Amino acid sequence: MIVGVEDHLAVADLAIKAYEQAYEPKKLVLLPGGHFDAYVEEFDQACEPACEWFTAHLLPKNLRQSE
């Protein structure tokens, strides 16, 4: 889960509580900005963990490079 700590649309405190209640596999990435900053100012910090998650959990196993 990628959360902007200054997010006022998807309030960060509620997002973090939801993360704490979620089952594994999970990973929390906190960004310093707001709701849209993951797509603009903080894109470089958000992109890598998002790509890693999608690759690990959505890409078929026979197409993963690490396996």
DRENDRENDO-856339 format. One record per residue (C-alpha): residue number from 0; x, y negated, z negated. Coordinates in steps of 0.001 Angstrom, whole numbers. Example, Ala and Ser with C-alpha at 12.3 -4.5 7.8 and 13.67 -1.06 7.14 Angstrom:
! DRENDRENDO-856339
REC   num         u         v         w
REC     0     12300      4500     -7800
REC     1     13670      1060     -7140
! end
This chain:
! DRENDRENDO-856339
REC   num         u         v         w
REC     0         0         0         0
REC     1      1397     -3378       983
REC     2       216     -6146     -1339
REC     3       907     -9860     -1211
REC     4      1221    -10985     -4815
REC     5      -282    -14380     -3915
REC     6     -3210    -12832     -1993
REC     7     -6508    -14542     -2794
REC     8     -8641    -12644      -239
REC     9     -7813     -9103     -1353
REC    10     -6867    -10081     -4888
REC    11     -3474     -8625     -5774
REC    12     -4450     -7543     -9303
REC    13     -7366     -5494     -7974
REC    14     -5242     -4020     -5196
REC    15     -2590     -2931     -7704
REC    16     -5259     -1352     -9945
REC    17     -6591       534     -6925
REC    18     -3056      1710     -6145
REC    19     -2607      2970     -9703
REC    20     -5782      5061     -9375
REC    21     -4921      6455     -5934
REC    22     -3641      9989     -5521
REC    23      -259     10897     -4059
REC    24      1269     10427     -1598
REC    25      1484      6740     -2267
REC    26      3976      3897     -2246
REC    27      3557       295     -3348
REC    28      5297     -2564     -1543
REC    29      4911     -6010     -3118
REC    30      5449     -9055      -941
REC    31      5796    -12584     -2311
REC    32      3219    -14129        26
REC    33      -514    -14142       584
REC    34     -2975    -12068      2590
REC    35     -1743    -12807      6117
REC    36      1965    -13190      5302
REC    37      2604     -9467      5878
REC    38      1844    -10155      9547
REC    39      3804    -13402      9840
REC    40      6378    -14687      7329
REC    41      6938    -11334      5568
REC    42      6571     -9136      8665
REC    43     10134     -7804      8490
REC    44      9590     -6622      4887
REC    45      6166     -5096      5670
REC    46      6962     -3455      9006
REC    47      9493      -838      7925
REC    48      7499       678      5018
REC    49      4334       691      7147
REC    50      6100      2481     10021
REC    51      7633      4993      7598
REC    52      4207      5793      6121
REC    53      2517      6178      9507
REC    54      5348      8392     10753
REC    55      5313     10586      7644
REC    56      1547     10988      7412
REC    57        34     10512     10870
REC    58      2638     11650     13400
REC    59      2405     15389     14172
REC    60      5198     17336     12455
REC    61      6651     18557     15746
REC    62      7255     14936     16828
REC    63      8995     13735     13636
REC    64     12724     13158     14017
REC    65     13588     13994     10398
REC    66     12237     17542     10616
! end
